[in-house]
Amino acid sequence: PGSWARDSGMADNTVTIKIGLLSPITGPIAVYAPGFSDAANVAIAELNALNPAYNFELVVGDSGCDGTTAASAAQTLIDAGVVGIAGAACSGATLGAIEVAKAAGTPMVSYASTSPAITDHADDGYLFRVVPSDAQQGQALAAVALADGFSNVALVYMTNDYGAGLADSFEDSWSEALCVKVGYDQDATDFTTTVQQVADNSCDSVVMVTYATDGAAIVEEMAVQGVDVPILGADGIADLAFVGEFS
């Protein structure tokens, strides 16, 4: 209540309530940011339609898919008077932002962060999410790969909180030793050596934990190097934006 503001400029004297959104406007998943903003604006419109005594406003901060950037953005949102924050998307960004939010007593609800590390993070009860942990997705990913007859699997993944957590979960759930496990930085753009490791080890299939842009680049590099094997992607490419990233 201390961060609610009475808007004296409105004729009906409604109470203005600000809600923050941490969106990856820049960084490796910026391609998804417009969709996140559209969804948030739909929610704000519905809140205002259902609650005429209040004026809900959305305040957006750029998480950058980065813990430090997200922490700074969270502080900006809190300083603006938000009563809660939706976000972040990237797990590392969420883990960075919650350190600021919990200190201010501001709750956060992530709409996309799936790292298993979030489950037991010391958030003082201020961090929630509406998506399952990758401890569960890793099991499901392994089950799908097994059902599709994958074998001698190369596991290609980002080394950030999301990628590492899901890759470890898949590996723990997989029934045999991996052909090779190849990590790369989330900001990487050249995947020549990444794919070369798959080729050099004569792997028979690939499981990828990627975002849209890097995922498309890896698939294209596989084509360039003639690595013609089945590919299974995780939730990071489950969007039309993935298709749009192919050159």
C-alpha positions in Angstrom: 0.0 0.0 0.0 2.9 2.4 0.6 3.7 2.3 -3.1 0.2 3.0 -4.3 -0.4 6.6 -5.6 -3.6 8.6 -5.6 -3.8 10.1 -9.0 -5.4 13.5 -8.4 -5.4 14.3 -12.1 -8.1 11.7 -12.8 -11.7 12.8 -12.6 -12.8 9.6 -10.7 -9.9 9.8 -8.3 -8.9 6.2 -8.9 -5.9 4.6 -7.2 -2.9 4.0 -9.6 -1.0 0.8 -9.1 2.2 0.2 -10.9 3.3 -3.3 -11.9 6.9 -3.9 -13.2 7.9 -6.1 -16.1 11.4 -7.4 -16.6 11.7 -8.1 -20.3 14.8 -9.1 -22.3 14.7 -6.1 -24.6 18.4 -6.6 -25.3 20.5 -9.7 -25.2 20.3 -13.2 -26.7 16.5 -13.6 -26.5 15.5 -10.1 -27.5 13.5 -11.7 -30.3 10.9 -12.7 -27.7 10.6 -9.3 -26.0 7.8 -7.9 -28.1 5.7 -11.0 -27.3 6.3 -10.6 -23.6 5.3 -7.0 -23.7 2.1 -7.8 -25.7 1.1 -10.4 -23.1 1.8 -7.9 -20.2 -0.3 -5.2 -21.9 -3.2 -7.7 -22.3 -3.0 -8.5 -18.6 -2.9 -4.8 -17.7 -5.9 -4.1 -19.9 -7.9 -6.9 -18.3 -7.0 -5.7 -14.8 -8.2 -2.2 -15.6 -11.4 -3.6 -17.2 -12.2 -5.7 -14.2 -11.2 -3.1 -11.5 -12.7 0.3 -12.3 -11.6 1.7 -8.9 -8.0 1.3 -9.9 -5.7 2.4 -12.6 -3.1 -0.3 -13.3 0.1 0.9 -15.1 2.9 -1.3 -16.6 6.5 -0.1 -16.0 9.0 -2.0 -18.2 12.7 -2.6 -17.4 15.3 -4.3 -19.6 16.7 -7.5 -18.1 19.3 -8.0 -20.8 19.1 -11.7 -20.1 21.9 -10.9 -17.6 22.0 -11.0 -13.8 23.7 -7.6 -13.3 21.6 -5.8 -15.9 18.4 -7.3 -14.4 19.4 -6.3 -10.9 19.8 -2.7 -12.0 16.5 -2.8 -13.9 14.7 -4.2 -10.8 16.0 -1.3 -8.7 14.7 1.1 -11.3 11.3 -0.5 -11.2 11.2 -0.5 -7.4 12.3 3.2 -7.4 9.3 3.9 -9.8 7.0 2.5 -7.1 5.9 -0.9 -8.5 4.1 -3.2 -6.1 5.4 -6.4 -7.8 7.5 -7.5 -10.7 6.7 -10.0 -13.5 9.9 -11.5 -14.6 12.5 -12.1 -15.5 12.7 -14.4 -18.5 16.2 -15.7 -18.4 17.0 -17.7 -15.2 20.3 -15.8 -14.6 18.4 -12.5 -14.9 15.8 -13.7 -12.4 18.4 -14.8 -9.9 20.2 -11.4 -10.2 17.0 -9.4 -9.9 15.6 -11.2 -6.8 18.5 -10.1 -4.7 17.4 -6.5 -5.2 13.7 -7.3 -5.0 13.8 -9.2 -1.8 15.8 -6.5 -0.1 13.0 -4.1 -1.0 10.3 -6.5 0.0 8.9 -6.6 -3.6 7.5 -9.9 -4.9 8.6 -11.3 -8.2 6.8 -13.8 -10.4 8.8 -15.2 -13.3 7.0 -16.1 -16.5 9.8 -18.1 -18.1 12.7 -18.9 -15.8 13.1 -22.7 -15.5 16.5 -23.3 -13.8 16.4 -25.9 -11.0 18.5 -23.5 -9.0 15.5 -21.2 -8.5 13.6 -23.8 -6.6 15.9 -23.7 -3.5 17.2 -20.1 -3.9 17.3 -18.0 -0.8 14.6 -15.6 -1.9 13.1 -14.9 1.6 9.7 -16.0 0.1 9.6 -13.3 -2.5 10.3 -15.3 -5.7 7.7 -17.3 -7.6 7.3 -18.7 -11.1 4.5 -20.0 -13.3 6.6 -22.5 -15.3 8.0 -25.9 -14.1 11.6 -26.5 -13.1 14.0 -28.0 -15.7 14.5 -30.8 -13.3 11.2 -31.9 -14.8 11.8 -30.8 -18.4 15.1 -32.8 -18.4 13.2 -36.0 -17.7 10.7 -35.2 -20.4 13.4 -34.3 -22.9 15.1 -37.6 -22.2 11.8 -39.5 -22.6 11.1 -37.9 -26.0 14.6 -38.6 -27.2 14.3 -42.2 -26.1 10.9 -42.6 -27.8 12.3 -41.2 -31.0 15.1 -43.7 -31.0 18.0 -41.3 -30.2 21.3 -42.9 -29.4 25.0 -41.9 -29.1 23.7 -38.4 -28.3 25.6 -35.2 -28.5 24.4 -32.7 -25.9 24.9 -29.1 -27.0 24.0 -26.4 -24.5 24.5 -22.9 -23.3 26.6 -22.6 -20.1 24.2 -20.0 -18.5 21.9 -20.9 -15.6 19.1 -22.1 -17.9 21.3 -24.1 -20.3 23.5 -25.7 -17.7 20.6 -26.7 -15.4 18.6 -28.3 -18.2 21.6 -30.0 -19.7 22.5 -31.6 -16.4 18.9 -32.7 -15.9 18.8 -34.3 -19.3 22.1 -36.0 -18.7 21.0 -37.4 -15.3 17.8 -38.8 -17.0 19.5 -40.2 -20.1 19.9 -44.0 -20.1 23.4 -44.2 -21.5 26.7 -42.3 -21.7 26.6 -39.2 -23.9 28.6 -39.2 -27.1 29.9 -35.7 -26.2 28.7 -32.8 -24.1 29.5 -29.4 -25.6 28.9 -26.1 -23.8 29.1 -22.6 -25.3 28.5 -19.0 -24.1 25.0 -17.6 -24.6 26.4 -14.7 -26.6 28.3 -16.9 -29.0 27.8 -16.4 -32.7 30.4 -18.8 -34.3 29.6 -22.5 -33.8 32.2 -24.0 -36.1 34.1 -25.7 -33.3 30.9 -26.6 -31.4 29.6 -28.6 -34.4 33.1 -29.9 -35.2 33.1 -31.7 -31.8 29.9 -33.4 -32.8 31.3 -34.5 -36.1 34.7 -35.6 -34.7 33.0 -37.9 -32.2 30.7 -39.4 -34.9 27.6 -38.7 -32.8 24.4 -40.2 -34.2 21.9 -37.5 -32.8 21.9 -34.1 -31.2 19.9 -32.7 -28.2 20.2 -28.9 -28.1 19.5 -26.5 -25.2 19.5 -23.2 -27.0 17.6 -20.0 -27.7 16.3 -19.1 -31.1 19.2 -17.2 -32.8 22.0 -19.5 -31.6 19.9 -22.6 -32.1 19.3 -21.7 -35.8 23.0 -21.0 -36.2 23.9 -24.4 -34.8 21.5 -26.2 -37.2 22.9 -24.2 -40.1 26.5 -25.0 -39.2 25.5 -28.7 -39.0 24.3 -28.4 -42.5 27.5 -26.7 -43.6 29.7 -29.5 -42.0 27.4 -32.3 -43.4 26.4 -33.5 -39.9 23.1 -35.0 -41.0 21.6 -36.5 -37.8 18.3 -36.2 -35.9 18.0 -33.0 -33.7 15.9 -32.5 -30.7 15.5 -29.0 -29.2 14.3 -27.9 -25.8 11.7 -25.2 -25.0 14.1 -22.4 -25.9 13.2 -22.8 -29.6 9.5 -23.5 -29.2 8.4 -20.4 -31.0 7.9 -19.1 -34.5 10.8 -16.7 -33.9 13.1 -19.7 -34.2 12.0 -20.3 -37.8 12.6 -16.6 -38.5 16.2 -16.8 -37.4 17.3 -19.0 -40.2 19.2 -17.3 -43.0 
